[in-house]
Amino acid sequence: MAVAEQFKVAEAERAIPATMQAAVYRGVDDVRMETVPVPQIGRGELLIRVHTCGICGTDLKKIATGSHSAPRIFGHETSGVVAALGAGAADFSVGDRVVVFHHIPCGSCFYCRNKTFAQCETYKRVGCTAGFEPAGGGFAEYVRVMDWIVERGTVRIPDGISFEQACFVEPVNTCMKGIENLRLSAGETVLTIGQGPIGIILSVLAKRAGARVITSDLYAERLKISKLFGLQNGIDASRTDSIRAVREQTEGRGADAAIVTVGGNGLIRTAMDAIRPGGRVLLFAQTARGEATIDPAAVCVDEKKLLGSYSASIELQEESVRFVMNREMNLEQLISHRFSLSGSVEALHLAAHPQPDSMKIVLQPGGSGEGADQ
């Protein structure tokens, strides 16, 4: 019997417990390990045993700001194994290895017709939960996947692709959407500010679109990591004036586009100053509401454009899956820290306070040593 078939048989024989461990958000900067009921599933739904869930910056901001009511169980970059099927979920089998999107739009409302999918009310409804108000649920042992996500947002992981690689499908989709919004032309010069995991993915995708990419970061260690992905043109912003360095490489004009992958609003002005007249700045990490200072004349007189991109696009779902599952980028190489679920509080603290050598941090309720992670 093949390894994959043996795994499915073993999964079918695994008993589903009544309770599980989860990292429960209880308020501002308050996440606790708790024992909670394993979620019950309904018709057309799946129960997923979580193997790997990436920690996303948007979850960290929700925890830090208290922007969402408590209690909740966050985590949406989720890969795992189908543990149980609701009636009518005939397209899947117990033991299938899958990755799930937690948002899927309706496809017919005003915003969907105008391809602004993240503003669709159905899209804003989170379709995965480990209990309490739906919030993704990946920071738990089991996740309930609701019917519309099962139908349109659950993807099988091919044999030979690890859970760690697969959990990047949703963040890659968001990055693809950002690059699409920039409307890059081949030969344009792009400055990517920040070389954390998202900054590196955006830089690789910009290069894939034909751009010449300049990267910058305050940490030399991160620039070294970005070079592993073919991003050789890096600026150590702790030692060098990034704006001057970019202009020196662009005949004094500035970059055609800049991407801000760091949440600090002070970098918006840096990005605006680093691009040429008529250039574009993409805000990718400004997900917390507030105020920022810009030079309005840069937009009016210099005709610089300020763009935004938030969350994923259903139209890029298949492309993002192909990119990840075909290993166009070795995304596992971005993972610097792996924590068991019992270490989730420590993992979230490290992710919220990144160090020079910390990149993507993942929780692994299912453990990294299981035979399915091939």
N, C-alpha and C positions, 0 to 999 in steps of 0.2 A: 504494500500500500504506500502511495506517495506521501511525502511529509505533509503536504497541504491537506490531504484527505485524512491522515491520522490526526492532525490538529482539529479538523472539523468534528471528527468523532469524539475526541476528548472534550471539546467545547460543548457538544450536545449532552454529554454525560455530566457536565459540571452543574452542581446545584447552585441555584441563585439564592443568596441569603436574604433574610428579611430586613437586615440593617446593613449599613456601610459607613465607612469613614468619609468625611468631606471637610474641606476648608470653607467655613461659613463666615461670610461677611456680616458683621453685627453693627457696624457704624464706622465713623471716620477712623482710619488706620487701625481698625479692630477686626482681625480675622482670626478665627479660632478653629482648632480641630474638634469636630463633634461627631457623634454617632447619630445618624439620621436614617429614616426608612429608605429602602431602595424604592425608587419611583415605580408606580404602577403604570402600565401602558394600556392604551385603548386600541380601537379598530384602526388598522392601517399604520400603526406606530411600531417603532423598534426600541428595544432596550440594548444599549451599547455598553460593553465592559471596556472602560477607558484603559488604553495602554499608555499613550503619550498625549500631553496637552501643553502647548507652548504658552508662555506668559506674555501677554500683549500689553503694550503701553496704555491702551485705552482702559483695560481692567485696572491697572495701577492708578490711573487718574480717578476712576470712580471710587476706588477704595480711599484714596488720599483726600478727596474733596467731599465725600459724602453726597455726591450728586444723585445717588439712587437710594431708594428706601431699603431698609434692612428688615429681615434677613434675606440674603441671596447667596447663591453659589455661582461664582463667575467661572470663566474659562471657556474659550470658544474655538481654539485651534486644536481640535480634538480628532484623534485617530484611535481606533479600537476594534473590537470584535462584536459582531451581532450575538447577543446572549439570549434574546427571546424575541418572538414575532407576535404582533397583534393580528387578529383576524383580518385577512385581506391584504396583508403585506407580502404578497406572493412572489415579488421580484427578488427577495432576499432569502437567505437560509441561515440558520444558526451556524456560527463559525465563520461566516464571511468577514473578511478584513475590510474595514471601510474608514473613510474620512467624511466628516459632515460639515456642511455650511450651516450656520445658525440663523441666517437671514435669507429669505427668498421673496422677491416681490410678486405682486398679483399679476402683473403683465398687462393690465387693461385700464388703470386709472390715469388721471391727467399726468402725473409724474412719470409713470411708466411709458406712456405714449411719447413723452418728451425725453425719454431715456435718462431721467434723473432718478434712478431706481432707489437710491438710499433715502429719498424723501417720501416714498410710498408708505402708506399706513400699514399695509400688510408686511412690507419689508421691516418696518420698525418693530413688529411683533417678533420676539425671539422664539424660535421654534425648537429649542433644546433646553432641557431643565433636569437638574438633579434634585429638585424640590424647591419649595417656596416660589416666589415670583420668578418666572423664567429669566435666566441670565447667562445661558451657555452651558453651565453645569460641568465643565471639563475638569474642575478641581475636586473631583469626587471619583469613587470607584465605578459608578454606573450612571449613565445618562439616558433619559427618555427623549427620543426623537419623534417629533409630532408628524402627522400624516403628510402635510404639504412639504415638509423638509425631506421625508422619506421619498416622496414622488419626484422631487426636482433638485434636491440638494444633498443627496447621499451618494457617494462614489466608492466603488470597489477599488481596493488597492491591489495592483497586479502582483503576481508571484515575483519574488526577487526584490521588491521595493519595501524598505523598512517602514515601520510606523513613524519613526523620527523624520524620514524624508517626507512622508505623506502628510504630516501635520502642518506642513508649510503651504498647502494648497490655498487656503483662505488668505493668508498674508501676501502670497505671491499675486493673487487676484487683485488685491487692493493696490499693490504696486503697479501692476499692469494698467489698471484704471488711471492711476496718476500719470503714467507715461503717455497714455492715450490722450489725456486732457492737455498735455503739453504740446501735442501735435509737432513732434520733432521732425526735422528734415535731415536727411543724410548729410554729414559734414558739419553740422552745427556743433558748437562747443557748449557743454553743460557743466555747471559747477554743482556738485552734490555736497551740501553742508551736513556733515555728520556721517560717520562710518560705523555705526552700529549695524545690527543685522538688517534692518529695514533700509538703511542708507546704502548698504552694499548691494542688496537686491535691486533697489532702484537704479543704482549705478550700472549694474550688469545689464539690466533691461534697457537703459538708455544707450549703452554701447551696442546692444543687440539691435536697436533701432537705427544704428548708423552714426550716432553722435560720437564726438571726441569728448571724453569725460575727464574732468578734473575733480578730484576728491579733496576734502579738507576735514580735519578733526583736530581736537586739542590733545588727543592721545596718540603718540607715535606707535604704540602697540596696535591700535586699531588700523592704522594705515598699513602696517606690516601684514595684518590679516587680510585687508582688502587686496593686497598684491597677490595673494594666493588665488584670487578670482580674476586675475588679469588686469587689475586696476592699478597701473604703474605710476600714474601721474598724480601724486598726492602732495598736499600742502600741510605741513605741520603748523597748525594755527596758533600753537603756543609759542612758536619761534618766529613766524613769518606773517607779514601783513597779507592776508588772503586776497584782499581787493587789488592791491598792487601786483601780487603774483599773477592773478588772473589777467589783469590788463597787459602785463608784460608778455603773456602768451597769446594775446588777441590783438596785436597791433594797436594797443591802447584803447580799444573800444569797450571791452568787457565781454563777458560770456553772452551767448544768445539766450540762454536760459539758466536758471538756478533752481535747485530743489532744497527746501528747508526740511530736514528730517529730524530736527531737534525741537523739543517743545518750547524752548525759550523764545518769547516774543521779541526780545532784543535782536535776534538774528534776522528778523524780517528786513530791518534797515540795511544790515550787512549784505543780504542777498540783493536788495534793490540797487545798492551802490555797485555791486559786482557785475551787473548786467549792462549791456549796451542800450542806448536809446531804441525803443521798439522791442526790447527783449521781454521775457516772461519770467515770473517767479511763481513756483508752485509751493503752496503751503500744504504739507503732508502731516505734520505732527501737532498742529494747533487745534486740538480737539477740546480743550478746556475754554469755556467762555471767559471773556475779559476784554481788556482794551490794549491796543498797541499803537505806537507812534510811527507814522510814516510821513514821508514828504509828499504832499498831494501834487506838487508841481512835477514830481517824477512821473506820476501817472498822467497828468494833463499835458504838460509841456514836452516831457521826454517820451511820452507815449508808451511808458512801460506798463505791462499788464500784470495784475495780481490775480492768481488763480487758486482755486482750492480743489481738493479731491478727498472724499471721505468714503470709507468702507468699500465693499466689493461691487462688481458689476456682473449681473447674470449673463450678459452677452460675452463676457470673457471667461466664463466658467470652464468651458471645454478647453480653451487655450491654456488656461492656468493649470488644469489637470494634466494636459500633455506635457507642458514644460516641466512640471514636478516629476511625473511618473516616467518620463523619458530621460530624467536626470540631466537635463540641459545645464543644470547647475547642481553641484554637490552641496545641497542645503544642510545636510548633517554636519558639514564642516563648520557651520556657523554656531553650532551648539557648544557652549563652553561649560555648562553646568547642568547636571541631571540630578533631580531630587526625588526621593520617594514621597508619597503623599504625606507621611508623617513629618517630613521636613518642609512642608509647604509654607509655613510662616517665615522660616529662614529664607526660602527661595524667593518669596514675594519681597522681603526686605532687601535682598541683594539686587533683585530686578529694579526696585525703586531707587536704589542707590548704586548705580553701576560703577564698577571699577575698570581701570584700564584694560584688564585682561578678561573682563566678563562680557560675553556676547549674548547669544540666545540662551535663555534659561527655560528648561522644561520640567514639568512634573510628570512622573511616571507611576500612576496608581497600579498599573499592571506589571510594573517591573521591566527592566531592560534585558533580563537574562532569559526570557521565555523563548521557546523554540519558534514561535510565530514571527518573531522579528528578524526575518531573513531578507 
